[in-house]
């Protein structure tokens, strides 16, 4: 029986536990349902409160919008009333102006009728006066008009020419000062380039190591060379080359030859430099004398002092626009001799004066005189003829020529300097430039002939006397000069000369 007890007891415990659990679950379910009901009631109450609040806010919004609309409506109504008042005022103003314009139109119409009547009367009077004037003067209206226009035109041309003459006089008064200012400015700007072309010589080196040997220890070699020759030796970054700069062409030539001999010899030190410079100076001095004697021998000129021979020889190392000055002097002497022989003057004196005309360029002098004045003083000390002294001093018109030989020297100097090829201008370019000058002149109405003379430095124009007056000649010269300036490129300046002459021809039969 005991085992039945042990079987029933667990079963009873299980049943009791299940019953308790079921009761607890039932209680929990009831409590949850009650809680849910409370939550539901709270939610309903909250929703009701929220609903009332939303309805209240909606009513307030509706009231605010209604008030805003009423305010805007009132403002629009006020603006509309103001606009209506402005429109009424403008309509009243327009009506007043319309009435005033109508009155003005009536007045203007009356005035127009009055003016028309008066104009008709004036036209009749004008016709009567014109007929009377034509009867008195014997000229028609068109002829009188043409006469008045011609008088006005002549008066205007006269006034214009007077103004031009006045301006030219003022320009001539101020021209010299302005020219000096321009010349000084030009020299200042171009001095470096110009002097570089005529005062600089380049010496080629076998290698760049030679530059260090030329400079020497602490620069003693280059300092010695510069001191003995009187030049500036420039050693820069140019590969295998040094530059010798000096205004004296003879000193520059001595320095060049000395440096070339030192480079060839290889022994470069102060003692050797002094020895080479002394020897080269003697050689150059001898060459100067030989060149002077050679020119005198070629021209057959004798009895000239050694100072003059050396001065002539120094011209061998000078050039002007690429033209060797010694050869130029020799050429001038030959031309002057030919001209003198042709016209029957003293041929020997003309040749001698022409050879010495540029001798002042070869004289070593620190004077501020130009080469013509220096040469004139030199030939005076040499005891030359007064005509030669005058020819040397006047070949650039520094003084007035006093004899025919002086004029011949001027002519020969101009021929030698201006001939084609003498000064870096090819013959083709020379001829083309002269043709262009003549074509520009002949392109103007009234020009009969045009001649380019003085190597293109002067344009001489012959005009038709019947079609070109004196005043028109001045204007034509200015027009041709402006045309040349705009169309051509040329060195220096070109003189435009217009020749107008009256030729009267009669035949005696």
Residue pairs with C-beta under 8 A, 6 or more apart in sequence:
130 141
133 144
134 140
134 141
134 144
137 144
139 147
157 471
161 471
161 474
164 474
195 247
198 319
199 245
199 246
199 247
199 252
200 243
200 244
200 245
201 243
201 244
201 245
201 252
201 253
201 255
201 256
202 241
202 242
202 243
202 244
203 241
203 242
203 243
203 244
203 256
203 259
203 260
203 263
204 240
204 241
205 211
205 240
205 241
205 242
205 263
206 240
206 263
207 240
208 239
208 240
210 263
211 235
211 242
213 221
213 268
214 221
214 222
214 225
214 233
214 235
214 242
214 259
214 262
214 263
214 268
215 221
215 222
215 235
216 222
216 223
216 224
216 268
216 269
216 270
220 270
221 268
221 269
221 270
221 273
222 233
222 235
224 270
224 273
224 274
225 233
225 255
225 258
225 259
225 273
225 277
226 232
226 233
228 273
228 274
228 277
229 246
229 251
229 254
229 255
229 258
229 277
230 246
230 248
230 251
231 244
231 245
231 246
231 251
231 252
231 255
232 244
232 245
232 246
233 242
233 243
233 244
233 245
233 255
233 259
234 242
234 243
234 244
234 245
235 242
235 243
236 243
242 259
244 252
244 255
244 256
244 259
245 252
246 252
246 255
248 364
249 314
249 317
249 318
250 284
250 288
250 314
250 317
253 284
253 317
254 277
254 280
254 281
254 284
257 280
257 283
257 284
258 273
258 276
258 277
258 280
261 276
261 280
262 268
262 272
262 273
262 276
265 272
265 276
285 310
287 313
287 316
288 310
288 313
288 314
288 316
288 317
289 306
289 309
289 310
289 313
290 313
291 312
291 313
291 316
291 326
292 308
292 309
292 310
292 311
292 312
292 313
293 309
293 313
295 312
295 326
295 329
295 330
295 355
296 302
296 304
296 309
296 312
296 355
298 330
299 330
299 333
299 334
299 337
299 351
299 355
301 333
301 348
301 351
301 352
301 355
304 382
305 382
307 378
307 382
308 356
308 359
308 378
308 379
308 382
310 362
311 359
311 362
311 363
311 378
312 326
312 329
312 355
312 356
312 359
312 362
313 326
313 362
314 361
314 362
314 363
314 364
315 324
315 325
315 326
315 329
315 358
315 359
315 361
315 362
316 324
316 325
316 326
318 324
318 325
318 326
318 361
318 362
319 325
320 328
320 417
320 423
321 417
321 423
321 424
322 423
322 424
323 417
323 422
323 423
325 358
325 361
325 362
328 358
328 416
328 417
328 422
329 354
329 355
329 356
329 357
329 358
329 359
330 355
331 416
332 354
332 355
332 357
332 358
332 409
332 412
332 413
332 415
332 416
333 351
333 352
333 354
333 355
333 412
334 351
335 354
335 411
335 412
335 415
335 416
336 350
336 351
336 353
336 354
336 405
336 408
336 409
336 411
336 412
337 347
337 348
337 350
337 351
337 354
339 345
339 350
339 408
339 411
339 412
340 346
340 347
340 349
340 350
340 351
340 405
340 408
341 347
343 404
343 408
345 404
345 405
345 408
346 405
349 385
349 387
349 388
349 405
350 405
350 408
350 409
352 384
352 388
353 387
353 388
353 391
353 392
353 405
353 406
353 409
354 391
354 408
354 409
354 412
354 413
356 375
356 379
356 384
356 388
356 392
357 372
357 375
357 391
357 392
357 395
357 409
357 413
358 371
358 375
359 375
359 378
359 379
359 392
360 369
360 370
360 371
360 372
360 373
360 374
360 375
360 376
360 378
360 392
361 371
361 375
363 374
363 375
363 378
365 374
367 374
369 377
370 396
370 398
372 392
372 393
372 394
372 395
372 396
372 398
373 393
373 398
375 392
375 393
376 389
376 392
376 393
379 388
379 389
379 392
380 389
387 402
387 403
387 405
387 406
388 405
390 399
390 401
390 402
390 403
390 406
391 401
391 403
391 405
391 406
391 409
392 409
393 399
394 400
394 401
394 402
394 406
394 409
394 410
395 406
395 409
395 410
395 413
397 410
401 407
401 410
414 454
414 455
416 422
417 423
417 455
418 454
418 455
418 457
419 455
420 426
420 427
420 430
420 431
420 455
421 427
421 430
430 455
430 456
433 452
433 456
433 488
433 490
434 452
434 456
435 452
436 487
436 488
437 450
437 452
437 456
437 459
437 484
437 488
437 494
438 450
438 451
438 452
438 459
440 480
440 483
440 484
440 487
440 488
441 447
441 450
441 459
441 461
441 480
442 449
442 450
443 483
444 476
444 479
444 480
445 467
446 463
446 464
446 467
446 468
446 472
446 476
447 461
447 462
447 463
447 464
447 476
448 462
448 463
448 464
449 461
449 462
450 459
450 460
450 461
450 462
451 459
451 460
451 461
452 458
452 459
452 460
453 459
453 460
454 495
456 490
456 494
457 492
457 493
457 494
457 495
458 494
458 495
458 496
458 497
459 480
459 484
459 494
459 495
459 496
459 497
460 497
460 499
461 476
461 477
461 480
461 496
461 497
461 498
461 499
462 499
463 473
463 476
463 498
463 499
463 500
465 500
465 501
465 502
465 503
468 476
468 500
470 500
473 498
473 500
476 498
477 496
477 497
477 498
480 496
481 494
481 496
484 490
484 494
484 496
